[in-house]
Amino acid sequence: MLFPVGVGKPPPLNLTHQVPPWWEEYKGQVNLHVFEDWCGGAVGHLRRNLHFPLFPHTRTTVKKLAVSPKWKNYGLRIFGFIHPARDGDVQFSVASDDNSEFWLSPNESPAGAQLVAFVGKTGSEWTAPGEFTKFSSQVSKPKRLMASRRYYFELLHKQDDRGSDHVEVGWRAFLPGLKFEVIGSAHISLYTDESSLKMDHVAHVPQSPASHVGGRLPQEEPRADMLRPDPRDTFFLTPRVEPSSLENVLEPCAYAPTYVVKDFPIARYQGLQFVYLSFVYPNDHTRLTHMETENKCFYRESPLYLERFGFYKYMKMDREEGEEDEEEEVQRRAFLFLNPDDFLDDEEEGELLDSLEPTEASPLQSRRHLPLPAAPTAPGATPAPPVPPSPGDLPTTRRSRALSWAARAARPLPLFLGRALRPRAAAQQQPPKVYVTRVRPGLRAPLGPRGPPWPPFPGVFLRPRPLPRVQLRAPPRPPRSRGRRTGGSPGAELRPPARAQATQGSLEGQPRLLGLPAPTAAANLSSEAQPVTSFLSLSQVSRAQLPAAGDEEEADDDDDGARGEDEDSEEAAGAPRGRWREDAIDWQRTFSVGAVDFEQLRSDWNDLRCNVSGNLQLPEAEAVDVVAQYMERLNARHGGRYALLRIVNVEKRRDSARGSRFLLELELQERGGGRRRLSEYVFLRLPGAHAGGADADGESPEPAPAAPTRPDGRPELCRPLRLAWRQDVMVHFIVPVKNQARWVAQFLADMAALHARTGDSHFSITLVDFESEDMDVEQALRSARLPRYQYLRRTGNFERSAGLQAGVDAVEDASSIVFLCDLHIHFPPNILDGIRKHCVEGKLAFAPVVMRLGCGSSPGDPHGYWEVNGFGLFGIYKSDFDRVGGMNTEEFRDQWGGEDWELLDRVLQAGLEVERLRVRNFYHHYHSKRGMWGARGRKGSRTEGS
């Protein structure tokens, strides 16, 4: 339903009590209704289908109660009458993959149907064919039936995209030892004959407690923030302040934004790059937060980084005095800020890795990422000063939310056994450094000579055993003796390759000189259930640093020795052998974090890759400042006649060169009157900004005054010339159709409900019919309760461009708005007001962003994405539409997909702005194109934009 009847008050049931006439020739088959392209395996999913139960995809018959179409994502409704062979008690059973329900009435009336058997409720339950006793719910209680009567029944079945689809109903006399048998054609009959009826004839379709319109339970807590009430949804019902009383509130000023590309030559489909987004206040909750488990594009981090480290980089762990465990922080930084130029020089090899800290991010990286908490410097280590990169080293600025190191992909990286590049010489400054460490290891008991298999980190080759810590850019180490290490030299396990010839004493003392704890043999073993090697420990190791072929055996011996030592120590400690040691969990760990506003990191560029983020959020301080300025001028003009009750909506389009355009929507209290709605465009022009040449064409009868400023030099509001919207302008919805009876019926019902709810009669529906055969479209228009409508009939195959152009040509008033529309749209109640506000003749066109619902999703439980790259839903004044040339009917004659982008190019070249906003509760229903329109397969590869 477009508008709920009331909170917690479901609409009354419309059950069928009177049965149509029945004839003897109806015997031998039953009615079958098919609902295709609907996901889920539960019968409850079928009931959430928009067209259930009156408008199925297919109406047909079946000769026995055992059906297997060998298809996926569909639902079945089988209904008719059962004729018992004899009097007595009968048991029924249903089997299916996936869920199913069998309803039976004690008589021939659908209104008395009762649920007697079912398979599952959640969609995960199923049975094999003929498996009638798997669940206790499958078998009904005994039912007393009489052979002289017929009984209405209904079988509902839902199949997802897995398994061997089937549904069957069996029965047996209530006697011991008898098996269930499928009900055959000798004992069933039709409810009614539908063979001569068109798809929009639904009065004969029975409505029972199993399948009916309305009567749904009260809505649960909304699963999406967008479903919660918002003042914007009903603000259009508030009486508007007369625009004539607001004309002299602000001084007039010229309005010619610099982002308009009038007469600028652009390539085909390049107009998408010249469409910018508007900022909105307060939060309209169009961000699909409930979908971000699948798409986290709102955050700038790489998906690989988030999978590896999550959001821990925004947290600074509170550590007790003397605690120095910062290795995870170091590794996250090293992972994030790779730079092939930032490796150690040969003369700096002597420092141990544990005493070093990562380098700072480059200026470009700092702009693209939030600042990281600084890691404390270990004693004895001196951080190198950051060096600003030269212009030649800076990557090209891109409009991308990928990590900034992705821009360096074209530069060679020393990956996997490659020699690290020599650092470039920097003038009079020491180059920054990158220090690498591994995740802090722990202890585990050995499970074999090579240990258990480790799940690999994506894209990184992992060795089956721990690697020794190595230093970057180390020279080849000389051959070592083949002797086995002993347990008396724990530091030898972690010695740097460059120090291979150092004595045992020097190795034991060296870490202590730097203020670090002496490493032990346990330091190379992981502390987690899934030990992994550091990303940098492999990708930044040169060939000379890895053990040679002859060293592999020695390394294996070393590992065996180390494992032997671990075994001895574990046996001495009484630890069980062959088990992992449990990780120590610090339940008292706390952390510090600052407030992070990710909205401030977004830009008004139309990002076509992120389709779950909502409208851009306007900072509250900026919105309040603009409203305060306007209210001050309003009350100065009208002597304090109006008082501000609340800010309902503020929309900002930014122009950094000349100023910003605002749409203010305020709820006011009029002195001596009621509440009033103020909805006006204002312009905050920057001081010294020039108007440009857009208004120098002689069209404006008013001169372009100088930009008003405050005494303190700050910009002041003004009224933009020729930027006022009309509240009573006619809106024409243009919709081409062919053979989509159920969608036409739903569309007309929604538009009739829109008229009844809003009382707005200033809109018209124009249907362009390409010889539909499944319904009488013209008769459906006459029957619908619409204020105005127009029916146009065309011959031939379905052509979207030609249909839209024919509908616009039928509109006589050039000063009215045409809205190029689609048939599968769910409209919010404020759609008419939204179209009028964002369409201004000669200035503005409106391309609202619709949310495309996924398979099995509905407006009450929306799951899907914003159609950020589709411009098929487009509002524009007819005069502007004619001026840009209309639809391209020649190039898009036998295909569609791309005609909306091509129209957008010409609209922008004509000097119009295109307002782009995500509209709350504005949905595109899920549907497939299989068998639709009765036309040839289209040539275009892009999904149809509307």
CORCORWO-V112576 format. One record per helix or strand of 2 or more residues. SS is the DSSP state (helix for helix, strand for strand). FROM is the first residue (numbers start at 1). LEN is the number of residues. If there is no record, write none. Layout:
ss;from;len
SS;FROM;LEN
SS;FROM;LEN
This chain:
ss;from;len
helix;24;3
strand;30;7
helix;43;5
strand;58;5
strand;66;2
strand;74;10
strand;88;10
strand;100;6
helix;110;3
strand;113;7
helix;136;3
strand;143;3
strand;150;10
strand;166;8
strand;181;2
helix;185;3
strand;188;2
helix;225;3
helix;231;3
helix;235;3
helix;243;4
strand;252;2
helix;270;5
strand;279;3
helix;289;3
helix;303;7
helix;312;3
strand;316;2
helix;327;10
helix;346;3
helix;353;3
helix;363;6
helix;404;5
helix;490;5
helix;497;3
helix;504;10
helix;521;4
helix;535;5
helix;543;3
helix;549;25
strand;591;2
helix;598;4
strand;616;2
helix;620;19
strand;642;14
strand;659;12
strand;675;11
strand;717;4
strand;731;7
helix;741;18
strand;763;7
helix;777;7
strand;789;5
helix;800;10
strand;817;4
strand;825;2
helix;831;7
strand;844;3
strand;849;5
strand;864;3
strand;874;4
helix;878;6
helix;899;11
strand;913;3
strand;918;7
